[in-house]
Amino acid sequence: MSNISNDSGLDDSASCGAVANPSGQAATRLSWFLAEVDEGSMKNGQPNGQPRLCVLYSMELLESDVSDKYMTRFVEFRVNGMVLEAKLILAADERRLVDAALVSMSKEQCEESSARQLLVQYTENEEAGERLVHKLVSPNNVVWLSTKPELKCNPLVSLGPGCIAHVLYAYDQRAYMEKVLLHLKARCFDHAFDDQLDMPVAMDDDTWLLVQYSPEPETVVYQVIQFSQTVWRQENLFKDVIAYVQLPGSELVLQAVVISNGQDQKEQLAKYDDLRCFAMDLDFPLPEELEEQLEQGSGTAALFSRTSIYQRAEERDATGEHKELRHSLEKMGEKAQSEAQMIIDALDMVDNINKNLQCRLGGDVRLEMAPTYGDELH
């Protein structure tokens, strides 16, 4: 089965996911990654601020556990003896899916970085139920239905036959709008997240989930589904934090974040409807304010840190099982990282030995050639 989990703007989706295996081995289902790196760092180790897309394999990552990458999105890998940081855009089981996304996104990046982008909100009625969608689109791909689009009243646009969307925000800088989408995602999560549950809820087939996921780059979806509609339920140790969703008629499996859960469907649908209104009334930070939040690790960045989301989930875990599982996984991760570092050090040692041998062999050749050259002069 093909498995894919994408970005949601900066994102997010993708984002990526791994499931912990009770036997103690990390069952990383997503093996291939589409990532964004700094072009200068990739070439000579000197950042130049120009993004570049690349394809990574899971074995190239310095951290084997990617279960948190839906949130943090950043990983480290080695290339030409350097350790570089990359932002994950998409993950999949099969290389062909990542290659196809690489071609598609490379074409999109040919657009001017200053091109105007619209952040829109609309709903879709799918076989699995209604979905609330937040998405970045180009003004060239919409038809304005409002007479005065500049008015600050969520003007309407048509995205296609039967699809009417509200414009939440617009700006002339693509990179900033990607961060705005991530900001909206974080704020919606924070707004609807249950910090405390009145009674601990055992997750069963009758449990209803309000989930957040990204089926494609620069898109975030909210949906109310039953736990029975998710996949990989036995392997998922953190059922109250993440869920794996397979879209109808598709082989693709997406990793979703569980914002809220309970036995009452109406309660989850009420939260879903509230998110629709919440996004319509939200004031978005200016570029300088948003950049400062990200640099300081506050606001948007804090909401989507691994520690934050898992610790907040632990607050509503009355049995303590959640905390125990997380600590167990952390120990497994530390052990795997230590073993990986030992392998890297051994490979570095082999590289150094090979370089020394090449230098010595080169020196021996020059010494043998020197007298021959002198004899020819005589």
C-alpha positions in Angstrom: 0.0 0.0 0.0 1.4 3.4 -1.0 1.6 5.8 1.9 1.9 9.5 1.6 1.7 12.5 3.9 2.2 16.0 2.8 2.9 19.5 3.7 0.3 22.0 4.6 1.9 25.2 3.4 5.2 25.2 5.3 4.2 22.0 6.3 3.2 20.9 7.4 1.4 17.3 6.4 3.6 16.5 5.9 2.8 15.8 6.8 5.4 12.5 7.5 4.8 9.9 10.0 6.2 6.8 11.6 4.5 4.3 13.9 6.3 2.9 17.0 6.4 -0.9 17.0 5.9 -2.5 20.4 8.7 -5.0 19.7 11.1 -2.1 20.1 11.9 -1.4 16.4 10.8 1.7 14.6 8.4 0.8 11.9 8.9 3.8 9.6 6.4 3.4 6.9 7.3 6.5 5.0 10.7 5.9 3.4 11.1 8.6 0.8 11.0 12.3 1.5 10.7 15.5 -0.6 12.6 18.1 1.3 13.7 21.8 0.9 17.3 22.8 1.6 19.3 26.0 1.3 21.0 25.9 -2.2 24.2 27.5 -0.9 24.5 25.1 2.0 24.0 22.2 -0.4 26.8 23.4 -2.8 29.5 24.7 -0.5 28.2 24.9 3.0 27.5 28.7 2.8 23.7 29.5 3.0 22.5 31.9 0.4 18.8 32.0 1.2 17.7 30.3 -2.0 15.5 27.2 -1.6 16.2 24.0 -3.4 14.1 20.8 -3.6 15.8 17.4 -3.1 14.8 13.8 -2.5 16.0 12.0 0.6 15.8 8.4 1.7 15.1 7.5 5.3 18.5 5.9 5.8 20.1 9.3 5.0 18.5 11.0 7.9 20.6 11.3 11.1 17.4 10.8 13.2 15.7 7.5 12.5 12.4 8.4 14.3 10.4 10.7 12.1 7.1 10.3 14.1 7.2 14.0 15.1 8.0 15.4 11.7 4.4 16.2 10.9 4.9 19.0 13.4 8.5 20.1 13.4 9.2 19.4 9.7 12.9 19.8 10.1 15.5 16.9 9.8 19.2 16.6 9.4 21.2 14.6 6.9 24.8 14.3 5.7 26.1 15.2 2.2 29.7 15.6 1.1 30.8 15.3 4.7 28.5 18.1 5.9 25.5 18.0 8.1 22.6 19.9 6.6 19.1 20.8 7.8 16.1 20.2 5.5 12.4 21.1 5.8 10.2 18.1 4.9 7.6 18.8 2.3 6.2 15.3 1.6 6.8 11.7 2.4 5.8 8.4 0.7 6.5 4.7 0.6 7.3 4.8 -3.1 10.0 6.8 -4.8 7.8 7.5 -7.9 5.3 9.5 -5.8 8.0 11.7 -4.4 9.6 12.1 -7.9 6.2 13.2 -9.3 5.8 15.7 -6.6 9.3 17.0 -7.2 8.5 17.7 -10.9 5.2 19.4 -10.0 6.6 21.6 -7.2 9.7 22.5 -9.3 7.3 24.0 -11.9 5.4 25.9 -9.2 8.7 27.4 -7.9 9.4 28.9 -11.3 6.7 31.5 -10.4 7.9 34.8 -9.0 8.4 34.6 -5.2 6.5 37.9 -5.0 3.5 36.5 -6.7 0.3 37.4 -4.9 -1.4 34.5 -3.0 -4.8 34.1 -1.5 -5.6 32.1 1.6 -9.1 30.7 1.1 -11.6 28.6 3.1 -14.3 26.3 1.6 -16.1 23.0 2.3 -16.2 19.8 0.3 -18.7 17.0 0.6 -16.9 13.7 0.2 -18.0 10.1 0.6 -16.4 10.1 4.1 -18.2 13.3 5.1 -17.9 17.1 4.9 -14.4 18.6 5.0 -13.3 22.1 5.9 -10.4 23.2 3.7 -7.8 26.0 4.1 -5.7 26.4 1.0 -3.3 28.8 -0.8 -4.3 29.6 -4.4 -3.2 32.0 -7.1 -5.5 34.9 -8.0 -5.1 33.8 -11.6 -6.9 30.6 -10.8 -10.1 32.0 -9.3 -13.1 34.0 -10.4 -14.0 36.9 -8.1 -17.7 36.9 -7.2 -17.5 39.9 -4.9 -17.8 43.4 -6.6 -15.1 44.9 -4.4 -12.4 42.3 -3.5 -10.4 44.8 -1.6 -13.1 45.1 1.1 -12.1 43.5 4.4 -15.2 41.3 4.6 -14.0 37.8 3.4 -14.9 38.3 -0.3 -16.1 35.2 -2.3 -14.3 33.5 -5.2 -15.1 30.6 -7.4 -12.4 27.9 -7.5 -14.3 25.8 -10.0 -17.7 24.4 -10.8 -19.7 24.2 -7.6 -16.8 25.3 -5.3 -17.2 28.7 -3.7 -14.6 29.9 -1.2 -14.1 32.8 1.2 -10.9 34.7 1.0 -9.4 34.9 4.5 -6.2 36.8 3.6 -4.1 37.9 0.7 -0.5 39.1 0.3 2.2 39.6 -2.3 4.8 37.3 -0.8 4.6 33.6 -1.2 7.0 32.6 1.6 5.1 34.8 4.1 1.7 33.3 3.0 3.1 29.8 3.6 3.9 30.8 7.1 0.4 32.4 7.5 -1.2 29.1 6.6 1.0 27.4 9.2 -0.1 30.1 11.7 -3.7 29.5 10.9 -3.2 25.7 11.3 -1.6 26.2 14.7 -4.3 28.6 15.9 -7.1 26.3 14.8 -5.5 23.4 16.6 -5.1 25.4 19.7 -8.6 26.8 19.6 -10.3 23.4 19.4 -7.9 21.2 21.4 -9.4 19.6 24.5 -6.9 20.4 27.4 -9.0 18.4 29.9 -11.6 15.7 29.4 -14.3 15.3 32.0 -14.0 11.5 31.8 -11.1 9.5 30.2 -12.4 8.1 26.9 -11.4 4.7 25.8 -10.7 4.8 22.0 -13.1 2.3 20.3 -14.8 2.0 16.9 -17.7 4.3 18.1 -15.3 7.2 19.1 -15.6 10.3 17.0 -12.5 12.3 16.1 -12.0 15.9 14.9 -8.8 15.6 12.8 -6.5 17.9 10.9 -4.4 16.7 7.9 -2.8 17.8 4.7 -3.7 15.8 1.5 -1.4 18.0 -0.6 1.1 20.9 -0.2 -0.3 24.3 0.9 -3.6 22.7 2.0 -5.0 21.9 5.4 -8.2 19.9 6.0 -10.5 19.5 9.0 -12.9 16.6 9.3 -15.0 14.6 11.8 -14.6 10.9 11.4 -15.1 7.7 13.4 -12.2 5.9 14.8 -13.3 2.8 12.7 -12.6 4.9 9.6 -8.9 5.1 10.4 -6.2 2.6 9.4 -3.2 1.1 11.2 -5.1 1.2 14.4 -3.2 -1.7 16.1 0.2 -0.2 15.3 -0.7 3.3 16.4 0.3 3.7 20.1 -0.8 7.3 20.3 -4.4 7.1 19.2 -5.4 10.3 20.9 -2.6 12.3 19.2 -2.4 11.0 15.6 -4.6 9.0 13.3 -3.9 7.4 9.9 -6.6 8.2 7.3 -7.1 6.6 3.9 -9.1 8.8 1.5 -11.9 7.0 -0.4 -10.9 5.5 -3.7 -7.2 6.1 -3.0 -4.3 4.0 -1.9 -2.8 7.1 -0.2 -2.6 7.1 3.6 -2.3 10.4 5.4 -1.1 11.1 8.9 -3.7 13.3 10.8 -3.5 15.1 14.1 -6.3 14.3 16.5 -7.6 17.7 17.8 -10.5 16.3 19.8 -12.3 13.1 20.4 -15.4 11.7 22.2 -18.4 9.5 21.9 -20.8 12.3 21.0 -20.7 13.1 17.3 -22.7 16.3 17.7 -20.0 17.6 20.1 -17.3 17.1 17.6 -19.4 18.6 14.7 -20.0 21.6 16.9 -16.2 22.1 17.3 -15.8 21.6 13.5 -18.4 24.3 12.8 -16.8 26.6 15.3 -13.5 26.4 13.5 -15.2 27.6 10.3 -16.3 30.8 12.1 -13.0 31.1 14.0 -10.9 31.3 10.8 -13.2 33.9 9.3 -12.7 36.3 12.2 -9.0 35.7 12.8 -6.5 38.6 12.5 -3.3 37.5 10.9 0.1 38.9 12.1 2.2 41.1 9.8 5.4 39.6 8.2 7.7 41.1 10.9 5.5 39.9 13.8 5.2 36.4 12.4 8.9 36.1 11.7 9.7 37.2 15.3 7.3 34.6 16.7 9.1 31.8 14.7 12.5 33.0 15.7 11.6 33.2 19.4 9.8 29.8 19.4 6.6 31.4 20.5 3.1 31.5 19.0 2.9 29.3 15.9 6.3 27.6 16.5 5.4 26.7 20.1 2.1 25.2 19.2 3.7 22.8 16.8 6.7 21.7 18.8 6.7 17.9 19.5 7.0 18.5 23.3 4.0 20.8 23.3 1.5 18.5 21.5 2.5 15.3 23.3 2.7 16.9 26.7 -0.7 18.5 26.2 -2.1 15.2 25.3 -0.7 13.7 28.5 -2.6 16.3 30.5 -5.8 14.6 29.6 -4.4 11.0 30.1 -5.7 9.9 33.5 -4.0 6.5 33.4 -0.5 7.7 32.7 -0.1 5.2 29.9 0.5 7.9 27.4 3.4 9.4 29.3 5.0 5.9 29.9 4.8 5.1 26.2 6.4 8.4 25.1 9.3 8.0 27.6 9.8 4.4 26.3 10.0 5.7 22.7 12.4 8.5 23.7 14.8 5.9 25.2 14.5 3.8 22.0 15.2 6.9 19.9 18.3 7.8 22.0 19.6 4.3 21.6 19.0 4.3 17.9 20.7 7.7 17.5 23.7 6.6 19.5 24.1 3.5 17.3 23.7 5.6 14.2 26.4 8.0 15.4 28.8 5.0 16.0 28.2 3.9 12.4 28.8 7.5 11.1 32.0 7.8 13.1 33.2 4.4 11.7 32.4 5.6 8.2 34.3 8.8 8.8 37.3 6.8 10.0 37.2 4.7 6.9 37.1 7.8 4.7 40.1 9.3 6.5 42.1 6.1 6.1 41.2 6.0 2.3 42.3 9.7 2.0 45.6 9.1 3.8 46.3 6.0 1.6 45.5 8.1 -1.6 47.9 10.8 -0.4 50.7 8.3 0.4 50.2 6.5 -2.9 50.3 9.8 -4.8 53.5 10.7 -3.0 55.1 7.3 -3.8 54.3 7.7 -7.5 55.9 11.2 -7.6 59.1 9.8 -5.9 59.4 7.0 -8.4 58.9 9.5 -11.3 61.5 12.0 -10.1 64.7 10.0 -10.9 63.3 8.8 -14.2 62.8 12.4 -15.2 66.3 13.3 -14.2 67.9 10.5 -16.2 66.2 11.7 -19.3 67.8 15.1 -18.9 71.3 13.4 -18.9 
